[in-house]
Amino acid sequence: GVPIRSDKIPLSLTPPLIAGNAEISGKDGSQLISGLMMALPLCDKNSTLYVSEPKSIPYMFITEDILKKFGVRIKSEMEGDEKFIEEMDWSACSQIAFTIKGGQDYKAADLEIEGDWSAAANFLVAGAIFGKAEVRGLFAKSLQADISIVDILVEAGAVLSEIDGAVCVSKAPLEAFETDLGNAPDLFPICSVLAAFCDGRSSLCGVNRLRAKESDRAAAIMEMLEGLGIEAAIEDDTLFINGQTLTKRLVNGNLLKGGLFRTHHDHRMAMALKIASMGAEKPIELDVPECVAKSFPGFWEMFDY
């Protein structure tokens, strides 16, 4: 094992990683699986990784795509029930098998890094509720899970278009929507804010994926919605939110509540609260605004640009 120093993470490692066939649950996310996919090509023999109950599926395929760009040979096969076979609905996928050849080396590659749909979702939602937004640098055919924000906004009634390489969104009367965020859990905070400004009762499925994020994000979102004065409830795996359009809130004097909010040191909660503040009756203050640095250090400067 590796000696543990008092000023380091309490972690010990016993090498080496052994090639072979293994089954691992994907119900808690993709990070561990992506790590194994990156390490197993360096083992001396072939491996097959069977992922049961897969969630955050797009992130696994992003990892596979990046590995191939660096010259790694890896194959994947998805399995599922009749619904999956007929509709290729990833939510009906029951298992993914990754076959990885051993004895490989990574080869240098030139890559163009895509814009981050997770970060862009905040600006797109702000445009859909309060006016308009134009975001450049996004790849319209991305494997990123959070590109699903486009479908969600369209279902809610926002006006979207792609003009000269920019994704553009404009304000429109928004209606309640239904979505399954099991494969895109990072969208929960900003979609909760979106739902608050959609007329009717929206449903966001996939809440159970939120318990082990940067915070207990399910509890953090409920705390946020309660503080904002938004009626919401969690039933089984679904978050229900009763919303009103911005126009109705203005006419009825029912803007969101302001005040001091906890971010729970969660970058996505902080960004979502910033969008919510645009429709609040008084300013919203955050306890740890700098937590956005985890994924978007320039968020505050860019938002106020």
N, C-alpha and C positions, 0 to 999 in steps of 0.2 A: 504494500500500500504506500501511498504518498504521505509523508509526515504532515501533520496538521499544525499550522502556525496560529497563534492566538489572534493575529490581526487579519486572518483570512477566513473565507467561508468554511465552516466545519464540514469538509468533504474529503472522503478518501476514495481512491481509485485503485482497482486491481486489474491490471491488463493481463492478457490482451482480450479484445472483443473477438468472440468466436463465431465463425461463419456457420450457417445452417438454416433450418426452417423454424420459424417461430410465429406464434399467434399473439397479437396484441390488441387490446380494446382501443377503439378510436373515439369512445363516447366522451372523453374529457378533452378532446382537441387533437391538433395535428403536430404540435411542437416536437414531442418525443419521437413521433413517427418520422418527421422530416430529418431529425438528427440521425436516426438509424439509416435512413435512405442515403445520407451523405457519407456515413462511416463504413457501411457494409461493402461498398465497392473496393475498399482498401484491404479487405480481408483476403486470405490466400485462396479461399474456395467460394463456390457459388452459394447464394442465399435466396430464400423466399420468405417474404414478410406477409403474413395473412392479417389484414386489419378487419376486425369484426366491429359491428355497430359504428361505422365511420361517420364522423361529423367533421365540419370544416373541410369538406372534401376538396374544394378548389385549391386550398393551400397545399395539399399533398401533390396535386398535379402541377402547381407552380414549381414546387421543388423538383419534380420529375423533369419538367421542361428546362429548368436551369441546369440540372445535372447533365442533360443531353447536350446543352450548349458548351459544356466543359469537357465533352468527349466521353462521358460515362454511358455505358450500355445498361439500360434498365427498361423493363417492360411492365405494363400494368393490365389487369383484367378485372372488370367490375362484375359483381353478381347481385341478383335481386329477384323480387317476385314478378308476377305477370305484369303488374303496373309499371315496374321498372323496364321490363323488356319492351313493352308496347310504347311507353311514353318517354323513356330514358330520363325519368324523374329521379334526380340524385337523392331526394329524400327517401326514396324506396330502395336505395342500394343497401344490401345487407352485409357485403364483404368486398374488400379490394385486395387482390393479390399482386404484390410487387416482386418481380423476379429480377435479381441483381447478380450480374456476373462478378466473380471475385478476381483478384489479381490485377485490378485496373489502376490507372494513374489519371489524375486530373491534368487536362491540357489547357494552356492559357487561351483565353478567348476575349474578343472585344464585344462588349455588350452596351446597348442603349437602355438605360434604366427608365422604366415607365413611371409616369406620374402616379400618385397614390390616390386611388378612388376612395379610400377610407377618409382621408383628410378632405378631399374635394367634396364629399357628401355634405359637409357642414355648409359650404358656400352655396351648393346647389339647393339645399333646403331653405337657406336664407332667401335666396332669389325667388323660390316658389311661393314663399309666404309674404315677403315684404316688398318685392319689386322685381328685380332681375339680376342675373349673375352670368358671367362668362368665364369659363375655366379652360385654360389651355394646358397642353402637355399630357392629356389623357388619351389612352389607347382604347379605341372603341371596341376592339375585339379581344380585350384583355381577359386572362384567366382569373383575375382577382375576384374574390367573392363579392366584394362590396360594389362592383359594377351594377349589382342588382338594385342599387338606389335609383337607377334610371327607370326600371320597370315599376318600382314603388311610386315614384313621382308621377309617372304617366297614369297609373291606376287612380291616384289621388286627384288627377285632373289638371296637373301642371302642364304648361306648354314647354316642350323641349325640342331642340333642334341642334344640328351640327353644322356650323358655318365656318368655313376656312380653317378647319382643324380645331375649332373651339366648341365645347359643349355649352350650349346656351339654354337658360331656363328663365321663364317669365311668370310673374304672379297670375293666378287665376282663382276662381272660386273652388276651394278644395273640399273634397268629400272623403268620408271615412274609407279606409282601405283594409284589406286583409293580406298578411304576408307571413311566410315562414322564414325566420332568420336563423334556423338551425345551422346552416352552412355559412352564415354571415353575421355572427353574434356581435361584431364590432359596430354594427349599424343600430343596435338597440337604443343607445342614448339619443342620437339625433333623430331617429324615427319616432321616438316617444315625443319629442318636441314637435315634429311634423304632425303627429296625430292630434296634438293639442289644438292645432289650428285647422283641422279637417272636420267638417260638419258631420256629426253622428258618432257612432261607436266603432273605433278601429280595433283590430285584433292582431297582435304580434306574437306568433308562435315561436317556441324555441327557448323559453325562459330558463329552462334547466341548464343550458349551456353557460349561464352567466355566473354561476356560483363561485367559480375559481378563476375569474379574470383578475385585473389589477386590483379590483375591490370585489366584494360580493356585489356584483353590479346589479343584480336584481333588486336587492335591498336598497342600494344607492339610488336606483332609478325611482323606486317607490317613494323614497324620502324626498327626492327632487320634485316629483310630481305633486306630492302633498304640499310641499313648501310653496310651489307655484300656484296652488289652488286648483289643481286639475283633478277631476274625479277619475280614479283608476283602480283596477283590482287585478290580482293574479289568481287564475283558476287553473289548476293542474300545470300545464306547460305553456299557458297562453296569458299574455298581458293584454287586458282590455282597457282602452282609454276613451273617455267621452270628450269630444272636442267641439269647438265652434270656429267658424271662419274668423279671420282677422276683422272683417267688416262687422260681423255680428258682435264681436267683442268690443269694438270701438263704439258701436251704436248703443249697446247695452251697458257700457261702462264696466265691462268684465275683462279687463286686461289681466295678464298674469301678475301675481304678487312678486314683489322684489324683496330685498333684504340680503342677509348674509347666508351663504350656502356652503356646505361642505363638499369638497371635490372627492374626498376619500383618496387623495393622491392619485386619481385616475384621470389620465389625459383626455380620454374621450368624454368623460362627464364634464370636465371643465369647458371643452369646446362646445358641447351641446348647451350648457348653461349660458354661454356667450350668445348663442343664437336666440335662446329663449329671452334674454334680456332686451332684445329689440322689440318685444311685444309685452313688456312689463310696465306696470304703472309707476314704478320707481326703480332706481338702479339696483342691479344685482351685484353683490360683492362675493368674491371667492376667497376661501381661506388659504388655498395654496395654488394661485394661478400659474406659478412656474412649472407645475407638473406637466404642462403641455410639451415640455422639452423632450419627453420620452420619444415622441414621434414627429413633433412639429414645432421646433424651437422658435421659428419665426411667425407663429400663428398670430400673436397679438399685433405685431407690426403689419403683417399682411392684411389682417382683417380691418385695421383702421386706416389702411392706405387710401 
